[in-house]
Amino acid sequence: MAGEFDLIDRIRARVVARDDVVLGIGDDAALLQPPAGMQLVVAMDTLNTGIHFPHDTAPADIGWKALAVNLSDLAAMGATPAWCTLSLSLPEPDAAWVDAFLDGFDALARQHAVALVGGDTTRGPLSVCVTVFGFVSPGRALRRDATSVGDEIWVSGTPGDAAEALAQWSAGGARDPALRALRARLDRPTPRVALGLRLPGLAHATIDISDGLLADLAHVCRASGVRAELDIDAVPVSDALRAAGLEPDTRRTLQASGGDDYELCFTAPVGARDAIVAAALEADVSVTRIGRIVKGQGVVATTADGELWAPVRAGWDHFSG
Amino acid sequence: MAGEFDLIDRIRARVVARDDVVLGIGDDAALLQPPAGMQLVVAMDTLNTGIHFPHDTAPADIGWKALAVNLSDLAAMGATPAWCTLSLSLPEPDAAWVDAFLDGFDALARQHAVALVGGDTTRGPLSVCVTVFGFVSPGRALRRDATSVGDEIWVSGTPGDAAEALAQWSAGGARDPALRALRARLDRPTPRVALGLRLPGLAHATIDISDGLLADLAHVCRASGVRAELDIDAVPVSDALRAAGLEPDTRRTLQASGGDDYELCFTAPVGARDAIVAAALEADVSVTRIGRIVKGQGVVATTADGELWAPVRAGWDHFSG
């Protein structure tokens, strides 16, 4: 069994080095040097066991996901990630668990050159809280209130995969390789940082789909004072989700209301289409037009047949999910 | 019962306004404008129920303490507080509980003009994670590795009160008004921000006593490569702690090893004595010289009789406490 300070030493040994970290883990607080003239972008998200990930999630996947969901928030602002802090509550100070957790956390931190600069380890039910810090030039952040009537709605990737993986897990676990591919999307979401960095100047409002496409689009509509028309059958379906053989309405509901995809949903003027496709190609992620912004309020979804459509269950609220 | 977004609205309604918050609660991330030329100081601490506060702690006191323990870390760096983020995990989305929590959180936030700029609310065992942000001029931060041989060791306030309150609570609760005064020191610690701001240029190493005086002094000694000689009977005793009528060794142990006091311990050259006393007077807190820094390593404590002294139990580790 390790003590708190042993765990901190294990964590410190694996931190990404950055010149702008004046003083990292080990003092009362971290000392950081923000770049001149930039705005600081800060997001904070907690993952609790059994709420934000299944109890049987591998420690390395928990580590990855804890950072990924936070980097996704920076991506949705168009920010460049720089630093993070980590608060880790564990029932027991289990060094092997922490090492495995760090395997996943560090793998993603290194991809984005994010330095872990502080936080704490403490006793409690398994819970991981991360705060991430990034930068954006003044006026360039992708805000929810920046949509205009006439914009088109875009989404990255293939929403619904994580929700189907969760449904499969609830029903007893993944049954074949295609379902294990879905589980990877639940456990190791890819924060769309590379895409987010290319969207300022092209996209208007941008949000990450952590609560589900409908719920997150509703946030944009409320902030911007507009209405979103969503073509639900235009939302792309992954091969793995298609292989699950779901009824169309069940599949649509997972895609519209399932949380945890961490794809980006953004709005942009029609004239930006080609530039957005080019940016997505550079960022190595697919993007798809799935609707448009009109006058009014709220979100309406329509099927390919032109029928109004509503999900089996609405939204995602971490107090009801 | 309230949902996640209702709770966020309740929290947002009470936030301190600051001109350097470009975009606060409500988007994927906060947008902040750090002051030019300053270093950013960041600390993060989690409080879990039953570990960091007794289960019967009032919600307002939990709110106060969650911010206080973090501001204490900024104080120990000599930093000016500015912003914070809050992640609140609750078993149920209880609006009355959140309102009471915010009463305590806001009371302290307003004292220090700290703006809450983001975070999340989620379901889980009661847990509060706060990240605080402050500023310090380059080269002015109070680091643990800055002590020199010949320095004197100082402490603010009257350590031991919080530990006695916790001992009383464990034994069945406070029995008289003096003990209730101790409980207030456990539940509503005063972060020594005003003192910390006056120490750069006077003090060398500075640390907050969250883990206990001996354990925290040991951190300073390890970081600075020196030895601390502690006059245990010079550590000031509050009237309330004296009224508890403890055996001297029990009282010394609480003062040397009890955590949760959030006083500052700092080292300074002899020539700074008068300036330190004047700074403490301005900051409205008592300061006392309790030892000296010598060559060597580790911490040794001596009683007023010149006897070597060791506590009944050593240090405070959040995995053993």
Chai-1 contact restraints between the chains, C-beta under 6 A:
chainA,res_idxA,chainB,res_idxB,connection_type,confidence,min_distance_angstrom,max_distance_angstrom,comment,restraint_id
A,G3,B,D317,contact,1.0,0.0,6.0,A-B,restraint_1
A,G3,B,F319,contact,1.0,0.0,6.0,A-B,restraint_2
A,E4,B,D317,contact,1.0,0.0,6.0,A-B,restraint_3
A,E4,B,H318,contact,1.0,0.0,6.0,A-B,restraint_4
A,E4,B,F319,contact,1.0,0.0,6.0,A-B,restraint_5
A,D27,B,R143,contact,1.0,0.0,6.0,A-B,restraint_6
A,D27,B,R144,contact,1.0,0.0,6.0,A-B,restraint_7
A,D28,B,D73,contact,1.0,0.0,6.0,A-B,restraint_8
A,D28,B,A76,contact,1.0,0.0,6.0,A-B,restraint_9
A,D28,B,M77,contact,1.0,0.0,6.0,A-B,restraint_10
A,D28,B,D208,contact,1.0,0.0,6.0,A-B,restraint_11
A,A29,B,V41,contact,1.0,0.0,6.0,A-B,restraint_12
A,A29,B,V42,contact,1.0,0.0,6.0,A-B,restraint_13
A,A29,B,A43,contact,1.0,0.0,6.0,A-B,restraint_14
A,A29,B,D73,contact,1.0,0.0,6.0,A-B,restraint_15
A,A29,B,M77,contact,1.0,0.0,6.0,A-B,restraint_16
A,A30,B,V42,contact,1.0,0.0,6.0,A-B,restraint_17
A,L31,B,Q39,contact,1.0,0.0,6.0,A-B,restraint_18
A,L31,B,V41,contact,1.0,0.0,6.0,A-B,restraint_19
A,L31,B,A141,contact,1.0,0.0,6.0,A-B,restraint_20
A,L32,B,L40,contact,1.0,0.0,6.0,A-B,restraint_21
A,Q33,B,Q39,contact,1.0,0.0,6.0,A-B,restraint_22
A,P34,B,P34,contact,1.0,0.0,6.0,A-B,restraint_23
A,P34,B,L40,contact,1.0,0.0,6.0,A-B,restraint_24
A,Q39,B,L31,contact,1.0,0.0,6.0,A-B,restraint_25
A,Q39,B,Q33,contact,1.0,0.0,6.0,A-B,restraint_26
A,L40,B,L32,contact,1.0,0.0,6.0,A-B,restraint_27
A,L40,B,P34,contact,1.0,0.0,6.0,A-B,restraint_28
A,V41,B,A29,contact,1.0,0.0,6.0,A-B,restraint_29
A,V42,B,A29,contact,1.0,0.0,6.0,A-B,restraint_30
A,V42,B,A30,contact,1.0,0.0,6.0,A-B,restraint_31
A,V42,B,G118,contact,1.0,0.0,6.0,A-B,restraint_32
A,A43,B,A29,contact,1.0,0.0,6.0,A-B,restraint_33
A,M44,B,T85,contact,1.0,0.0,6.0,A-B,restraint_34
A,M44,B,S87,contact,1.0,0.0,6.0,A-B,restraint_35
A,M44,B,G118,contact,1.0,0.0,6.0,A-B,restraint_36
A,M44,B,G119,contact,1.0,0.0,6.0,A-B,restraint_37
A,D45,B,D120,contact,1.0,0.0,6.0,A-B,restraint_38
A,T46,B,S87,contact,1.0,0.0,6.0,A-B,restraint_39
A,T46,B,T122,contact,1.0,0.0,6.0,A-B,restraint_40
A,N48,B,S89,contact,1.0,0.0,6.0,A-B,restraint_41
A,N48,B,G124,contact,1.0,0.0,6.0,A-B,restraint_42
A,I51,B,R123,contact,1.0,0.0,6.0,A-B,restraint_43
A,I51,B,G124,contact,1.0,0.0,6.0,A-B,restraint_44
A,D73,B,D28,contact,1.0,0.0,6.0,A-B,restraint_45
A,D73,B,A29,contact,1.0,0.0,6.0,A-B,restraint_46
A,A76,B,D28,contact,1.0,0.0,6.0,A-B,restraint_47
A,M77,B,D28,contact,1.0,0.0,6.0,A-B,restraint_48
A,M77,B,A29,contact,1.0,0.0,6.0,A-B,restraint_49
A,T85,B,M44,contact,1.0,0.0,6.0,A-B,restraint_50
A,T85,B,T131,contact,1.0,0.0,6.0,A-B,restraint_51
A,S87,B,M44,contact,1.0,0.0,6.0,A-B,restraint_52
A,S87,B,T46,contact,1.0,0.0,6.0,A-B,restraint_53
A,S87,B,C129,contact,1.0,0.0,6.0,A-B,restraint_54
A,S89,B,N48,contact,1.0,0.0,6.0,A-B,restraint_55
A,P93,B,F319,contact,1.0,0.0,6.0,A-B,restraint_56
A,G118,B,M44,contact,1.0,0.0,6.0,A-B,restraint_57
A,G119,B,M44,contact,1.0,0.0,6.0,A-B,restraint_58
A,D120,B,D45,contact,1.0,0.0,6.0,A-B,restraint_59
A,T122,B,T46,contact,1.0,0.0,6.0,A-B,restraint_60
A,T122,B,H318,contact,1.0,0.0,6.0,A-B,restraint_61
A,R123,B,I51,contact,1.0,0.0,6.0,A-B,restraint_62
A,R123,B,H318,contact,1.0,0.0,6.0,A-B,restraint_63
A,R123,B,F319,contact,1.0,0.0,6.0,A-B,restraint_64
A,G124,B,N48,contact,1.0,0.0,6.0,A-B,restraint_65
A,G124,B,I51,contact,1.0,0.0,6.0,A-B,restraint_66
A,P125,B,P125,contact,1.0,0.0,6.0,A-B,restraint_67
A,S127,B,S127,contact,1.0,0.0,6.0,A-B,restraint_68
A,C129,B,S87,contact,1.0,0.0,6.0,A-B,restraint_69
A,C129,B,C129,contact,1.0,0.0,6.0,A-B,restraint_70
A,T131,B,T85,contact,1.0,0.0,6.0,A-B,restraint_71
A,T131,B,T131,contact,1.0,0.0,6.0,A-B,restraint_72
A,A141,B,L31,contact,1.0,0.0,6.0,A-B,restraint_73
A,R143,B,D27,contact,1.0,0.0,6.0,A-B,restraint_74
A,R144,B,D27,contact,1.0,0.0,6.0,A-B,restraint_75
A,D208,B,D28,contact,1.0,0.0,6.0,A-B,restraint_76
A,D317,B,G3,contact,1.0,0.0,6.0,A-B,restraint_77
A,D317,B,E4,contact,1.0,0.0,6.0,A-B,restraint_78
A,H318,B,E4,contact,1.0,0.0,6.0,A-B,restraint_79
A,H318,B,T122,contact,1.0,0.0,6.0,A-B,restraint_80
A,H318,B,R123,contact,1.0,0.0,6.0,A-B,restraint_81
A,F319,B,G3,contact,1.0,0.0,6.0,A-B,restraint_82
A,F319,B,E4,contact,1.0,0.0,6.0,A-B,restraint_83
A,F319,B,P93,contact,1.0,0.0,6.0,A-B,restraint_84
A,F319,B,R123,contact,1.0,0.0,6.0,A-B,restraint_85
